[in-house]
Amino acid sequence: MARSRAGRPRPLRTNSVTIPDRLPYPCFFLCGDCGWLEDGSRGDPLRRDSDELAAPGPCPSCQAKAWVDLGRQSTALAYREAEALDGRLHDETGRNGGVMLGGLAGIAVAAWMVVLDPLLAEFPSLMVAVFFGTWLATALGVNAIVRRVRPGRARPRRWRRPLPRTSTTPLRAAHGLVEGEPVLHAPLGHEPCLGWEVRVYNDEGLLLDEQRHAALTIDGHAFAPDSIALDLTRHELRPTAIDDGLAQFLRRRGLSPHDATLRITLAHLVPGTAVALEPRADTSGGLVLRPVAQLGSPALAAHAA
């Protein structure tokens, strides 16, 4: 990225063609510490969508200020490459550690067998087989464990879900038909809905976990927007089904819609759906919304009927 005398970034030029670095629509800021996605603040309401936004304050999730501006294509690309490099370095460290640990384990097992039965020392081919068998099994096991705990698998790299809210009145479970004004639009197809949920995966794990919902009412109880965790029935999207709206959705979050390794699951919530609210499994005190069909409860199924 070239810079002008005033210190501001200038668009890149390739073969006399100007390639703007900033996307022509508002994008998210990404917390470099926890992966939270946050809208940028706009100081001047008359500014265009393509203008730069000011970085947010402290992260609502972890209170850090390590913001990454995903509106700049060069920044988003560099961050994606850094995430992929982290995964490769993690795997390489696991392989090297597995080789070393496997060798030590092979020596230890072979020595232990000789201590138990000194006659085994007269069969060097057997000791060699024990050594290499233990070495290989240990190395493969360590490598499998390291890949399973690779960064990005334990938690999403980018996320935005309802944060736990403190409340003086305890929330109770409820079930019934969800009602409300469908003021949101699904990322795919732009259909009006009460809420939606999107997850994006690749070989490195969960890249994006995001959901939103509008104000809604269940069993006579009103809930503010983005106050309930959604656990909807998601379906996997075929790569050929990505439309322009979903492509922009991914770019705003620093992901490339042209990445063939991405696996996308989506779900949306519409008025009249039979749902149940249950306390979250953690101790945050919040609620999670699930369609009745997921719960398998005869009583709830009867209520939905």
NUKOL-672707 format. One record per atom (N, C-alpha, C): residue in one letter; z, y, x. Coordinates in steps of 0.2 Angstrom, whole numbers, padded with zeros to 4 digits, always signed. Layout:
<sites>
AZYX/...
</sites>
This chain:
<sites>
M+0000-0006+0004/M+0000+0000+0000/M+0000+0006+0004/A-0005+0010+0004/A-0006+0016+0008/A-0001+0022+0004/R+0001+0027+0008/R+0005+0032+0006/R+0002+0039+0008/S+0003+0043+0003/S+0000+0050+0004/S+0005+0054+0008/R+0003+0060+0009/R+0007+0064+0013/R+0014+0066+0010/A+0014+0066+0003/A+0020+0067+0000/A+0024+0061-0001/G+0022+0055+0002/G+0026+0049+0002/G+0025+0045-0004/R+0021+0047-0009/R+0020+0043-0015/R+0015+0037-0013/P+0016+0031-0016/P+0011+0026-0015/P+0004+0028-0018/R-0001+0026-0015/R-0008+0027-0017/R-0011+0021-0019/P-0016+0021-0024/P-0019+0014-0026/P-0023+0012-0020/L-0024+0005-0019/L-0027+0002-0014/L-0035+0003-0015/R-0039+0003-0010/R-0046+0004-0011/R-0049-0002-0007/T-0053-0006-0011/T-0057-0012-0008/T-0064-0011-0009/N-0069-0010-0004/N-0076-0009-0005/N-0077-0003-0010/S-0074+0002-0009/S-0074+0008-0013/S-0072+0007-0020/V-0069+0002-0022/V-0067+0001-0028/V-0059+0002-0028/T-0057+0006-0033/T-0049+0007-0033/T-0046+0002-0037/I-0041-0001-0034/I-0037-0006-0038/I-0030-0003-0039/P-0028-0001-0045/P-0022+0002-0046/P-0016-0004-0045/D-0011-0002-0042/D-0006-0006-0040/D-0001-0007-0046/R+0000-0002-0050/R+0005-0002-0056/R+0001-0004-0062/L+0004-0009-0065/L+0001-0011-0072/L+0001-0006-0077/P-0004-0006-0081/P-0005+0000-0086/P+0000-0001-0092/Y+0005-0004-0092/Y+0010-0005-0097/Y+0017-0006-0094/P+0022-0004-0098/P+0029-0004-0095/P+0031-0011-0094/C+0034-0013-0088/C+0036-0019-0086/C+0044-0019-0085/F+0047-0025-0084/F+0054-0026-0083/F+0056-0024-0076/F+0062-0023-0075/F+0065-0023-0068/F+0069-0030-0068/L+0069-0033-0062/L+0072-0039-0061/L+0078-0039-0057/C+0084-0041-0059/C+0090-0041-0055/C+0089-0046-0049/G+0089-0044-0043/G+0088-0048-0037/G+0094-0053-0036/D+0100-0051-0039/D+0106-0056-0038/D+0106-0061-0043/C+0105-0060-0050/C+0106-0065-0055/C+0100-0066-0059/G+0094-0062-0058/G+0088-0064-0062/G+0088-0061-0069/W+0092-0056-0071/W+0092-0053-0077/W+0086-0048-0078/L+0083-0048-0083/L+0077-0044-0085/L+0079-0038-0089/E+0078-0032-0086/E+0080-0026-0090/E+0075-0021-0090/D+0074-0017-0096/D+0069-0012-0097/D+0071-0006-0092/G+0066-0003-0090/G+0067+0004-0086/G+0068+0009-0090/S+0072+0014-0088/S+0074+0020-0092/S+0068+0025-0091/R+0066+0029-0096/R+0061+0034-0096/R+0064+0041-0097/G+0065+0045-0091/G+0068+0051-0092/G+0064+0056-0096/D+0057+0056-0096/D+0053+0060-0100/D+0049+0056-0105/P+0051+0058-0112/P+0048+0054-0117/P+0040+0055-0118/L+0038+0060-0114/L+0030+0062-0115/L+0026+0058-0109/R+0030+0054-0105/R+0026+0051-0099/R+0023+0045-0102/R+0017+0043-0099/R+0013+0038-0101/R+0016+0031-0099/D+0014+0026-0102/D+0016+0019-0101/D+0015+0017-0093/S+0010+0020-0090/S+0008+0018-0083/S+0012+0022-0078/D+0016+0027-0080/D+0020+0030-0076/D+0026+0026-0074/E+0029+0028-0068/E+0034+0024-0065/E+0040+0026-0069/L+0044+0021-0070/L+0051+0021-0074/L+0056+0021-0069/A+0062+0024-0071/A+0068+0025-0067/A+0071+0018-0067/A+0074+0016-0061/A+0078+0010-0061/A+0084+0010-0066/P+0086+0005-0069/P+0092+0005-0073/P+0098+0006-0069/G+0104+0006-0073/G+0110+0007-0069/G+0113+0000-0067/P+0119-0002-0068/P+0121-0008-0066/P+0119-0014-0070/C+0117-0020-0067/C+0115-0025-0071/C+0120-0027-0077/P+0118-0028-0083/P+0122-0029-0088/P+0126-0036-0087/S+0123-0041-0083/S+0126-0047-0083/S+0130-0048-0077/C+0128-0045-0071/C+0132-0046-0065/C+0134-0039-0062/Q+0132-0034-0065/Q+0134-0027-0062/Q+0131-0025-0056/A+0127-0029-0053/A+0123-0027-0047/A+0118-0022-0048/K+0115-0019-0043/K+0110-0014-0043/K+0104-0016-0039/A+0103-0022-0038/A+0098-0025-0034/A+0091-0026-0038/W+0088-0020-0040/W+0083-0021-0045/W+0076-0021-0041/V+0072-0026-0044/V+0065-0027-0042/V+0060-0024-0047/D+0056-0019-0045/D+0051-0016-0050/D+0045-0021-0051/L+0045-0024-0057/L+0040-0029-0058/L+0033-0026-0061/G+0034-0019-0062/G+0028-0015-0064/G+0023-0015-0058/R+0025-0015-0052/R+0020-0015-0046/R+0018-0022-0045/Q+0011-0023-0045/Q+0008-0029-0044/Q+0010-0032-0037/S+0010-0028-0032/S+0011-0030-0025/S+0018-0032-0025/T+0023-0029-0028/T+0030-0031-0028/T+0031-0037-0031/A+0028-0038-0037/A+0029-0044-0041/A+0026-0050-0037/L+0020-0049-0034/L+0017-0054-0030/L+0021-0056-0024/A+0024-0051-0021/A+0028-0053-0015/A+0034-0056-0017/Y+0037-0055-0023/Y+0043-0058-0025/Y+0042-0065-0027/R+0036-0066-0030/R+0034-0073-0032/R+0033-0077-0025/E+0030-0074-0020/E+0029-0078-0014/E+0036-0080-0011/A+0040-0075-0011/A+0047-0076-0008/A+0051-0081-0011/E+0050-0082-0018/E+0053-0087-0022/E+0051-0094-0020/A+0044-0094-0019/A+0041-0101-0017/A+0043-0102-0010/L+0043-0097-0006/L+0045-0099+0001/L+0053-0101+0001/D+0057-0098-0003/D+0064-0101-0003/D+0064-0108-0005/G+0060-0110-0010/G+0060-0117-0012/G+0057-0122-0006/R+0052-0120-0002/R+0049-0124+0003/R+0054-0124+0009/L+0058-0119+0010/L+0063-0119+0016/L+0069-0123+0014/H+0071-0123+0007/H+0076-0127+0005/H+0074-0135+0006/D+0068-0136+0004/D+0066-0143+0004/D+0065-0145+0012/E+0063-0141+0016/E+0062-0143+0023/E+0069-0144+0026/T+0074-0140+0024/T+0081-0140+0027/T+0084-0147+0024/G+0082-0149+0018/G+0085-0155+0015/G+0082-0161+0019/R+0075-0161+0021/R+0072-0166+0024/R+0075-0167+0031/N+0076-0161+0035/N+0078-0162+0041/N+0086-0165+0041/G+0090-0162+0036/G+0096-0165+0036/G+0097-0172+0034/G+0092-0174+0030/G+0092-0181+0028/G+0090-0186+0034/V+0085-0183+0038/V+0084-0187+0044/V+0090-0188+0049/M+0093-0182+0050/M+0099-0183+0054/M+0104-0187+0052/L+0106-0186+0045/L+0111-0189+0042/L+0110-0197+0041/G+0103-0198+0040/G+0101-0205+0040/G+0102-0209+0046/G+0100-0205+0052/G+0101-0209+0058/G+0108-0210+0060/L+0113-0205+0059/L+0120-0206+0060/L+0122-0212+0055/A+0120-0212+0049/A+0122-0218+0045/A+0120-0224+0047/G+0114-0225+0049/G+0111-0231+0052/G+0115-0233+0058/I+0117-0229+0063/I+0121-0231+0068/I+0127-0233+0066/A+0131-0230+0062/A+0137-0231+0059/A+0137-0238+0056/V+0133-0240+0052/V+0132-0246+0048/V+0131-0252+0053/A+0126-0251+0057/A+0125-0256+0062/A+0131-0257+0067/A+0134-0252+0069/A+0140-0253+0073/A+0146-0256+0069/W+0147-0254+0063/W+0152-0257+0059/W+0151-0265+0058/M+0145-0267+0057/M+0143-0274+0056/M+0145-0278+0062/V+0143-0275+0068/V+0145-0278+0074/V+0152-0279+0076/V+0156-0274+0074/V+0163-0274+0074/V+0166-0280+0070/L+0163-0281+0064/L+0166-0286+0059/L+0164-0293+0062/D+0158-0293+0065/D+0155-0300+0067/D+0152-0299+0074/P+0155-0300+0079/P+0152-0298+0086/P+0146-0303+0087/L+0145-0308+0084/L+0139-0313+0085/L+0133-0309+0083/L+0133-0304+0078/L+0127-0301+0076/L+0124-0297+0081/A+0128-0296+0087/A+0125-0292+0092/A+0119-0296+0096/E+0119-0303+0095/E+0114-0307+0098/E+0108-0307+0094/F+0108-0303+0088/F+0102-0303+0084/F+0099-0296+0084/P+0096-0293+0089/P+0094-0286+0089/P+0089-0284+0084/S+0085-0289+0082/S+0080-0287+0077/S+0083-0286+0070/L+0089-0290+0069/L+0092-0289+0063/L+0096-0282+0063/M+0099-0280+0069/M+0102-0274+0069/M+0097-0268+0068/V+0091-0269+0071/V+0086-0264+0071/V+0084-0263+0063/A+0083-0268+0060/A+0081-0268+0053/A+0087-0265+0049/V+0093-0266+0050/V+0099-0263+0047/V+0099-0256+0048/F+0098-0254+0054/F+0098-0247+0056/F+0092-0243+0052/F+0086-0245+0053/F+0081-0242+0049/F+0081-0242+0042/G+0084-0248+0039/G+0085-0248+0032/G+0090-0243+0029/T+0095-0242+0033/T+0100-0237+0031/T+0098-0230+0032/W+0094-0229+0038/W+0091-0223+0039/W+0087-0220+0034/L+0082-0225+0032/L+0077-0223+0027/L+0080-0222+0020/A+0085-0226+0018/A+0088-0225+0011/A+0092-0219+0011/T+0096-0217+0016/T+0100-0211+0017/T+0095-0205+0016/A+0090-0205+0020/A+0086-0199+0021/A+0082-0198+0014/L+0080-0203+0011/L+0077-0202+0004/L+0082-0200-0001/G+0088-0203-0001/G+0093-0201-0006/G+0095-0193-0005/V+0096-0191+0002/V+0098-0184+0003/V+0092-0180+0001/N+0086-0181+0002/N+0080-0177+0000/N+0080-0177-0007/A+0081-0182-0011/A+0081-0182-0018/A+0086-0177-0021/I+0092-0178-0018/I+0098-0173-0021/I+0096-0166-0019/V+0094-0165-0013/V+0092-0158-0011/V+0087-0155-0016/R+0082-0159-0018/R+0077-0156-0022/R+0079-0155-0029/R+0084-0159-0031/R+0087-0158-0038/R+0091-0152-0038/V+0094-0150-0033/V+0098-0144-0033/V+0094-0138-0030/R+0088-0138-0030/R+0084-0133-0027/R+0085-0126-0031/P+0085-0121-0028/P+0086-0114-0031/P+0080-0114-0037/G+0082-0112-0043/G+0078-0111-0048/G+0078-0117-0053/R+0082-0123-0051/R+0083-0128-0056/R+0089-0127-0059/A+0094-0125-0056/A+0101-0125-0059/A+0101-0119-0064/R+0097-0114-0063/R+0097-0108-0068/R+0090-0105-0067/P+0088-0101-0072/P+0081-0098-0072/P+0081-0093-0067/R+0075-0092-0064/R+0075-0086-0059/R+0074-0079-0063/R+0072-0079-0069/R+0071-0074-0074/R+0074-0075-0080/W+0078-0071-0083/W+0081-0073-0090/W+0084-0067-0093/R+0084-0068-0100/R+0087-0063-0104/R+0089-0066-0111/R+0095-0067-0111/R+0098-0070-0117/R+0104-0066-0120/P+0106-0067-0126/P+0112-0063-0128/P+0118-0064-0124/L+0121-0059-0121/L+0127-0059-0117/L+0133-0060-0121/P+0138-0064-0119/P+0144-0064-0123/P+0147-0057-0124/R+0149-0057-0131/R+0152-0050-0133/R+0159-0051-0135/T+0163-0047-0132/T+0170-0047-0135/T+0171-0045-0142/S+0175-0048-0146/S+0176-0046-0153/S+0183-0047-0155/T+0186-0042-0158/T+0193-0043-0161/T+0193-0048-0166/T+0188-0049-0170/T+0188-0054-0176/T+0184-0060-0173/P+0187-0066-0174/P+0184-0072-0171/P+0178-0074-0176/L+0173-0076-0173/L+0167-0078-0177/L+0168-0085-0179/R+0165-0087-0185/R+0166-0094-0187/R+0159-0097-0188/A+0159-0103-0189/A+0153-0107-0190/A+0151-0106-0197/A+0144-0106-0198/A+0141-0105-0205/A+0135-0109-0205/H+0132-0110-0211/H+0126-0113-0212/H+0122-0111-0218/G+0116-0111-0218/G+0112-0108-0224/G+0105-0106-0222/L+0102-0102-0226/L+0095-0100-0225/L+0096-0093-0221/V+0092-0092-0216/V+0092-0086-0212/V+0088-0081-0216/E+0090-0075-0217/E+0086-0070-0220/E+0086-0064-0215/G+0081-0059-0216/G+0081-0053-0213/G+0074-0051-0213/E+0073-0045-0210/E+0066-0042-0209/E+0063-0044-0203/P+0057-0047-0203/P+0053-0050-0197/P+0050-0044-0194/V+0054-0040-0190/V+0052-0034-0186/V+0049-0036-0179/L+0051-0042-0177/L+0048-0044-0170/L+0042-0048-0171/H+0038-0049-0165/H+0032-0052-0165/H+0032-0058-0160/A+0030-0063-0161/A+0030-0069-0157/A+0025-0067-0151/P+0027-0069-0145/P+0023-0068-0139/P+0016-0071-0139/L+0016-0077-0143/L+0009-0080-0144/L+0007-0078-0151/G+0001-0075-0152/G-0002-0074-0158/G+0001-0068-0162/H+0006-0065-0159/H+0009-0059-0162/H+0011-0059-0169/E+0013-0065-0171/E+0015-0066-0178/E+0022-0063-0179/P+0023-0060-0185/P+0029-0057-0187/P+0035-0062-0187/C+0041-0061-0185/C+0046-0066-0185/C+0053-0063-0184/L+0058-0067-0185/L+0065-0064-0185/L+0067-0065-0178/G+0064-0070-0174/G+0067-0071-0167/G+0062-0076-0164/W+0062-0076-0157/W+0058-0080-0153/W+0062-0082-0147/E+0059-0088-0144/E+0062-0090-0138/E+0056-0093-0133/V+0056-0091-0127/V+0051-0093-0122/V+0054-0096-0116/R+0052-0102-0113/R+0054-0104-0107/R+0048-0106-0103/V+0048-0104-0097/V+0042-0106-0092/V+0045-0110-0086/Y+0041-0115-0085/Y+0043-0120-0080/Y+0037-0120-0075/N+0039-0122-0068/N+0034-0125-0064/N+0037-0131-0060/D+0034-0133-0054/D+0037-0138-0051/D+0044-0136-0047/E+0045-0130-0047/E+0051-0128-0043/E+0057-0127-0048/G+0056-0128-0055/G+0061-0128-0060/G+0060-0123-0065/L+0065-0120-0068/L+0065-0115-0074/L+0064-0108-0071/L+0058-0105-0072/L+0056-0099-0070/L+0059-0093-0075/L+0058-0094-0081/L+0060-0089-0086/L+0063-0092-0092/D+0068-0089-0094/D+0072-0091-0100/D+0074-0085-0104/E+0070-0084-0109/E+0071-0077-0113/E+0071-0078-0120/Q+0075-0074-0124/Q+0075-0075-0131/Q+0077-0068-0134/R+0075-0067-0141/R+0077-0061-0144/R+0077-0063-0152/H+0081-0059-0155/H+0081-0060-0162/H+0083-0053-0166/A+0081-0052-0172/A+0082-0046-0175/A+0088-0046-0179/A+0090-0041-0183/A+0096-0042-0187/A+0095-0047-0192/L+0100-0051-0194/L+0099-0057-0198/L+0105-0058-0202/T+0104-0062-0208/T+0110-0064-0212/T+0110-0071-0213/I+0116-0074-0212/I+0116-0081-0214/I+0123-0083-0218/D+0122-0086-0223/D+0127-0087-0228/D+0132-0081-0229/G+0128-0076-0230/G+0132-0069-0232/G+0135-0066-0226/H+0134-0068-0220/H+0137-0065-0214/H+0131-0062-0210/A+0132-0055-0209/A+0127-0051-0205/A+0128-0052-0198/F+0123-0052-0194/F+0123-0052-0187/F+0118-0047-0184/A+0121-0044-0179/A+0117-0038-0175/A+0111-0041-0171/P+0106-0038-0170/P+0101-0040-0165/P+0104-0043-0159/D+0101-0048-0156/D+0102-0051-0150/D+0110-0052-0149/S+0113-0055-0154/S+0120-0056-0153/S+0122-0064-0154/I+0117-0068-0155/I+0117-0075-0156/I+0113-0079-0151/A+0115-0084-0148/A+0111-0088-0144/A+0106-0092-0148/L+0100-0093-0147/L+0095-0097-0151/L+0094-0104-0147/D+0094-0109-0151/D+0092-0116-0149/D+0087-0118-0154/L+0081-0116-0153/L+0076-0118-0158/L+0072-0124-0156/T+0068-0126-0160/T+0063-0132-0159/T+0057-0129-0155/R+0057-0130-0149/R+0051-0127-0145/R+0045-0132-0144/H+0040-0130-0144/H+0034-0134-0142/H+0030-0131-0136/E+0027-0136-0132/E+0024-0134-0126/E+0017-0132-0127/L+0015-0126-0124/L+0009-0123-0125/L+0004-0126-0120/R-0002-0127-0122/R-0007-0129-0118/R-0010-0123-0114/P-0012-0124-0107/P-0014-0118-0103/P-0020-0114-0106/T-0024-0118-0110/T-0030-0115-0113/T-0028-0110-0119/A-0022-0111-0121/A-0020-0107-0127/A-0017-0101-0126/I-0017-0099-0119/I-0014-0092-0118/I-0019-0087-0120/D-0016-0082-0124/D-0020-0077-0126/D-0018-0070-0122/D-0022-0065-0124/D-0021-0059-0120/D-0013-0056-0121/G-0010-0057-0127/G-0004-0055-0128/G+0001-0059-0124/L+0000-0065-0123/L+0005-0069-0119/L+0004-0068-0112/A-0003-0067-0110/A-0004-0065-0103/A+0000-0059-0101/Q+0000-0054-0105/Q+0003-0048-0104/Q+0011-0049-0104/F+0013-0053-0108/F+0020-0055-0108/F+0022-0058-0102/L+0018-0062-0099/L+0020-0065-0092/L+0020-0060-0087/R+0015-0056-0087/R+0014-0051-0081/R+0020-0046-0081/R+0022-0044-0087/R+0028-0039-0088/R+0034-0042-0084/R+0034-0049-0084/R+0040-0052-0081/R+0039-0054-0074/G+0033-0052-0071/G+0032-0054-0064/G+0029-0061-0063/L+0026-0064-0068/L+0023-0070-0068/L+0016-0070-0069/S+0012-0074-0066/S+0005-0074-0066/S+0002-0079-0071/P-0001-0076-0076/P-0004-0080-0082/P-0010-0085-0079/H-0012-0084-0073/H-0017-0088-0070/H-0014-0094-0066/D-0008-0094-0066/D-0005-0100-0062/D-0005-0106-0066/A-0009-0111-0063/A-0010-0117-0067/A-0004-0122-0067/T+0001-0121-0063/T+0007-0125-0062/T+0012-0123-0068/L+0011-0118-0071/L+0016-0116-0076/L+0015-0120-0082/R+0021-0122-0085/R+0022-0125-0091/R+0026-0121-0096/I+0024-0119-0102/I+0027-0114-0106/I+0029-0117-0113/T+0035-0116-0115/T+0037-0119-0121/T+0039-0113-0125/L+0037-0113-0132/L+0039-0107-0136/L+0042-0109-0143/A+0045-0105-0146/A+0047-0106-0153/A+0049-0099-0156/H+0048-0099-0163/H+0050-0093-0166/H+0053-0094-0173/L+0057-0090-0175/L+0061-0090-0181/L+0059-0086-0187/V+0058-0089-0192/V+0055-0085-0198/V+0060-0085-0204/P+0060-0080-0208/P+0065-0080-0214/P+0064-0086-0218/G+0070-0089-0221/G+0070-0094-0225/G+0071-0101-0222/T+0072-0101-0215/T+0073-0107-0211/T+0080-0109-0212/A+0081-0115-0214/A+0088-0118-0214/A+0091-0119-0207/V+0097-0115-0206/V+0100-0116-0199/V+0107-0117-0200/A+0110-0118-0194/A+0117-0119-0194/A+0120-0115-0188/L+0126-0112-0188/L+0129-0108-0183/L+0135-0112-0180/E+0135-0113-0174/E+0141-0117-0171/E+0143-0113-0165/P+0150-0114-0163/P+0153-0111-0157/P+0149-0113-0151/R+0148-0109-0146/R+0145-0111-0140/R+0149-0116-0136/A+0146-0120-0132/A+0150-0125-0129/A+0154-0122-0123/D+0153-0116-0121/D+0157-0113-0116/D+0163-0109-0119/T+0166-0105-0116/T+0172-0101-0118/T+0171-0094-0120/S+0164-0092-0120/S+0162-0085-0121/S+0164-0083-0128/G+0165-0087-0133/G+0167-0085-0140/G+0161-0084-0144/G+0155-0085-0142/G+0149-0083-0146/G+0147-0089-0150/L+0141-0088-0153/L+0138-0093-0158/L+0131-0095-0156/V+0129-0101-0157/V+0122-0103-0156/V+0119-0105-0163/L+0113-0103-0164/L+0109-0105-0170/L+0105-0110-0168/R+0105-0115-0173/R+0100-0121-0172/R+0097-0123-0179/P+0091-0125-0180/P+0088-0127-0186/P+0092-0133-0188/V+0093-0134-0195/V+0097-0139-0198/V+0094-0146-0195/A+0087-0147-0195/A+0084-0153-0193/A+0087-0156-0186/Q+0089-0151-0182/Q+0091-0153-0175/Q+0098-0156-0176/L+0102-0155-0181/L+0109-0157-0181/L+0110-0164-0184/G+0106-0166-0188/G+0107-0173-0191/G+0113-0173-0195/S+0115-0168-0198/S+0121-0169-0203/S+0118-0169-0210/P+0121-0175-0213/P+0119-0176-0220/P+0121-0170-0225/A+0127-0167-0224/A+0129-0161-0228/A+0124-0155-0227/L+0122-0154-0221/L+0118-0148-0220/L+0111-0150-0222/A+0109-0156-0221/A+0102-0157-0224/A+0102-0157-0232/A+0108-0159-0235/A+0108-0158-0242/A+0108-0150-0244/H+0111-0146-0240/H+0112-0139-0241/H+0105-0136-0241/A+0101-0138-0236/A+0094-0136-0235/A+0090-0138-0240/A+0091-0144-0243/A+0086-0146-0249/A+0088-0142-0255/
</sites>
